[in-house]
Amino acid sequence: MIMSNKWKVLLPVSVVLTLTGLTQSFQPLFVFDGNSKTHRDITKRAVLQKTAEVCKNMAVADGRDFVLTIDDSLTVEQVQAACSFSDSSTSRLSSVLFYISIAEIYLSNANVDLVSALSDEHHFDGETFQKGRDLITQGVSSVKASVKLENFITARWTLGRICHTLQDFYSHSNWVELGNTFPYNALIKPDQTIVNVAGIDISTCRNCRGDNCDDNILPDVLERGLLTSGYFSAISSDKPDGKCSHGGFLDRTSKRDPIGGINKDTIESSHGSLHQEAANLALKATMELLEDIRTAVGDKDFTRLMGLSQSSALCFVIDTTGSMSDDIAEAKRISFDIIDSKRGTQEEPLAYILVPFNDPGFGPLLSTTDADKFKESINRLTARGGGDNPELCLSGLQLALTAAPPSSEIFVFTDAPAKDAFLESTIIALIESTKSEVTFMLTDVLSSRRKRTLNQADADLYRNISRASGGQAIEVSKADLALVTSVIRDSSSSALVTIFQIVIQPGKPDNFTFTVDNSLQNVTIYITGTLSLSYNLTSPTGVSQNSSDSSGPLASSNLAGNLRRLALNNDSESGVWKINVNSNDPYSVKVTGQSSINFIYNLVEAREVIHGDFFLKEGRPLTGGNATLLVTVTGSDSVMITEVTLYDSSGPTEVTGTSESLGGSNFLVTFNEIPAGVFVVRLEGEESNSSTRATPTRFLRQAPTQLRTSSISITAQANSTSIEPGSTVSVPFNVIKTTGGVVNENATGTFAVRATNDRSFTSTSPSSVTIETDSGGKANGTVTLTVPDSVASGNDVTLTIEAEDVASSDINYVVLRFSVAAVVTDVRSPVCQEVSTSPNCSSSSSLCDSSQWEFVANVTDGVNGTGIDRIIVSEGNGTLNTTQVVGPGGENITVISYQASCCADRVELSVVDNVGNVGVCVGQVRQSTTVAPTTPTNGTTTNVTTTNVTSGQSLTTTPNGGHTLSTTLWVWATIVALPLWK
């Protein structure tokens, strides 16, 4: 296809470099001095190392080999490969979801420097140790609650924020200067006290000697081991007398005695000579935090939190009105087929999501990692009611978009128009934000014999949404629905990539090309259009096949409804393929395949705030302005980008960006003066990692989701991203009119405002805002959101705020995700008390197999605790039995008995309560005294439940059910020990 109107972009590298001097913490994302570590570096390394450790433990527990050296050199590809326990050597591995999850964490981490730049406690500035610790521990509780409800996206965003604060402690405090070589454990343990903090009246610093601040901390502070951190303000020089400053040219407090600072943010900082030590401790501390979360949620959910999966979610949004019986039956059939065939394989879906809808309701949302629970839910769906009325299709789709992992494919089954078509712009905003694809299965929609018939406008609504997402609008009879659901099976394949996609509207005959590289397999072409459409496919060597041949030399094809599906033969040639489509009606062409090589991108923008860097940009790029993409190529540690373009087929228009390598497979790609339009991102590159190829592999990939420009800028910022049940959060927002990508200070006008949330929580917002004369081209408003007090911790809510210039139909948006988190009052870890350890082991190692030992202990969460949730065998190879009893003081006690071979003479148990506090119980073979038999305190009723769990598994405890007391000897010995513990 001939391209025109091409813009070439040149970005001076100095624009990026000028940001490095602005930082007042570890640089958020990037640094260009070659040696300093950023929050992104620290977070990514910690995630990779901890994930590899978890995978290794899971492999050992399952008796599998794990061959990977865990060190600072780990890459995403190495960890993904080592953690993918596949029996098929021919399967393509995809690291896309792993990359996306890591990016969510470090982008959220970086965002703290944008939204909380002046908050002392978010950076441990000004000796705010207690408040900073509270942010961390409350955030950790929120992460654990979110994971417990399988809200992994919200958990990742919360995790990123608390990692930032934790990491800043080691750069901003004098922990390193005090000679500490291990992390400060009290920062993640709310039941531990932060000690030895320098009082407000204690001087901590003296003036630096010129530019040398190496010894500006007072010797007395170091000798006494007093904890302090630097004060910082970009506005005022005020600070308590004698206190240290943060330092740096933006810190006005550092210009006042004592002059200078103590931060270790980069190697050029006031204490830059200790930067590497601070960064290493921040890495260790982040790994300790991840270990605490991993222990609380379990290995499997931890790997889900990290996005360690080959396939995304299986996600259905289904109309349940009376005419949908056949559609529901087919959705059941294809979903059961996918589940049964992929269970236990690397292609098992990451999650299962189901949203029913009709009129007048939609939901409830089911989001689960349990395939059987999904089966049960979809099996309960029945078609009833409805009639002639449109249905709440887009409301159900909104729920699915916010619940599904990023880059999911969502399938919508319906035969009726949408009653809530007013949500179209909100749906497209969520699609752009999540980069998810939406494919509609529209059955009998244009049949003149049905009462529930879609008119052209109704059908165009679904087509527009699918086009924006990179999905498809498949129109088929109910009788032929089973012939097109192969698309769903295709989408559930691992390592699925988009090679080429285009929609031609209005229709016209045209020629298209796409490149098949030798990393691809199972290449499939989808063409939607009217029955009169015809095509001709040509291979790189000139072999052709036309639409009349269903089984030709190049592909096998089938036609059902408006969909033509062509599966290229397995021996398909690499090179440039051509396809000619002949139709004067609208049509679409999509080419996919399976390959490890893909790419992800995030829209970022340079912000010269206190902590200057690039930050995640919500919403659309500005028309006529510059845009920057953070691009990561997946599937190889050795890639080179040759070209990244924004392509708009309506022009056609192509804007070529300039790329700058950030090391590895990460690139900054910048575009100047983007014209108005609807674009897709296309990437061409070369991969040379394989030792089996003499020359690099040239590849081409396309992002399915469209990227639109807008002349409106909308920003919103909440004081907190966590909301307590029963409370209301206020979200101020700004609307700005731009020209050429910059604020038009002379602009005036009224903008429609829409604020919607996916949970139907009570919300208020202005219906419009007006930019008045002399307002600088800006208008302000406030949205409120109220969470009902019945909503449990761990849930989340997504708020979308849109601003529209009604005159030009120009829209931009911002999407905010909030976690629901109640205040946690149970901050104490469960307590373990040993009762006995049997001394039956022989001293001879050769006889250990013939002997057993037993460890008996009591664990409790106390009278006021939330109770024991799980007990995990973290180390050991034996059998764990548990019994629940009620102690004399009314506390619930879990009695544990661990039995193992004398060859494994140590056990470590992790005990988790219902809010995620973790306690450790350790037993080892040794001589012990026998506990004399007694009886429980008079008047105490002792109820017992016994459970058995083997090594490597976790035990979930439940409230006692009034079972009678077991007379087994070891249980009796434990019961009689209760008065001693009490």
Secondary structure as UniProt FT lines:
FT   STRAND          6..7
FT   HELIX           13..17
FT   TURN            18..19
FT   HELIX           20..22
FT   HELIX           39..61
FT   TURN            62..63
FT   TURN            72..73
FT   HELIX           76..83
FT   TURN            89..90
FT   HELIX           96..115
FT   TURN            117..118
FT   HELIX           120..122
FT   TURN            123..124
FT   HELIX           125..127
FT   HELIX           129..148
FT   TURN            149..150
FT   HELIX           152..172
FT   TURN            175..179
FT   HELIX           185..187
FT   TURN            190..191
FT   TURN            200..201
FT   TURN            210..211
FT   TURN            214..215
FT   HELIX           219..224
FT   TURN            241..242
FT   TURN            249..250
FT   HELIX           252..255
FT   TURN            267..268
FT   TURN            270..271
FT   HELIX           272..274
FT   HELIX           275..297
FT   HELIX           299..305
FT   TURN            306..307
FT   STRAND          314..319
FT   HELIX           322..324
FT   HELIX           325..342
FT   TURN            343..344
FT   TURN            346..347
FT   STRAND          352..357
FT   STRAND          366..368
FT   HELIX           371..379
FT   TURN            387..388
FT   HELIX           393..403
FT   TURN            406..407
FT   STRAND          409..414
FT   TURN            419..420
FT   HELIX           421..423
FT   HELIX           424..434
FT   STRAND          437..443
FT   TURN            445..446
FT   TURN            448..449
FT   HELIX           456..469
FT   STRAND          473..476
FT   HELIX           478..480
FT   HELIX           481..484
FT   HELIX           486..491
FT   TURN            494..495
FT   STRAND          496..504
FT   STRAND          510..516
FT   TURN            518..519
FT   STRAND          521..528
FT   TURN            531..532
FT   STRAND          534..538
FT   TURN            540..541
FT   STRAND          544..546
FT   TURN            547..548
FT   STRAND          555..560
FT   TURN            561..562
FT   STRAND          563..568
FT   TURN            570..571
FT   STRAND          575..582
FT   STRAND          587..594
FT   STRAND          598..607
FT   TURN            610..611
FT   STRAND          613..616
FT   TURN            623..624
FT   STRAND          627..634
FT   STRAND          639..648
FT   TURN            649..652
FT   STRAND          653..656
FT   STRAND          658..661
FT   TURN            664..665
FT   STRAND          666..671
FT   STRAND          678..687
FT   TURN            691..692
FT   STRAND          697..702
FT   STRAND          707..708
FT   STRAND          712..716
FT   STRAND          722..723
FT   TURN            725..726
FT   STRAND          728..739
FT   TURN            740..741
FT   STRAND          742..743
FT   TURN            745..746
FT   STRAND          749..757
FT   TURN            758..759
FT   STRAND          763..764
FT   STRAND          768..771
FT   TURN            773..774
FT   TURN            776..777
FT   STRAND          778..786
FT   TURN            789..790
FT   TURN            793..794
FT   STRAND          796..805
FT   TURN            806..809
FT   STRAND          810..820
FT   STRAND          831..837
FT   HELIX           845..850
FT   STRAND          852..860
FT   TURN            863..864
FT   STRAND          868..875
FT   STRAND          878..886
FT   TURN            888..889
FT   STRAND          892..901
FT   TURN            902..903
FT   STRAND          906..913
FT   TURN            914..915
FT   STRAND          918..924
FT   TURN            938..939
FT   STRAND          945..950
FT   TURN            951..952
FT   STRAND          954..956
FT   HELIX           969..975
FT   TURN            976..977
FT   HELIX           978..981
//
